[in-house]
């Protein structure tokens, strides 16, 4: 599902115009990005958490040049789903 699909689905379910829904969805995403940029995690009860994870410094190899490089410590955004979210997905997946 793309952002446009999500906007269409929310618009259909709520009766709110697509333009307003798109603005809301984009604002939601921007707020999450700015919170994570400021090292503030975002917790949505029953859905999950958008968190900042710290990656330790590590040594990597450039195979084509046969050299090693040091990748410095850095931070990455991550999503951790809630237990209820995980259970719903587990129970709906058809093998």
Beta strands, then each sheet from edge to edge (+ up, - down):
strand 1: 42-44
strand 2: 48-55
strand 3: 58-62
strand 4: 67-71
strand 5: 74-81
sheet 1: 1+ 2- 5+
sheet 2: 3+ 4-
end
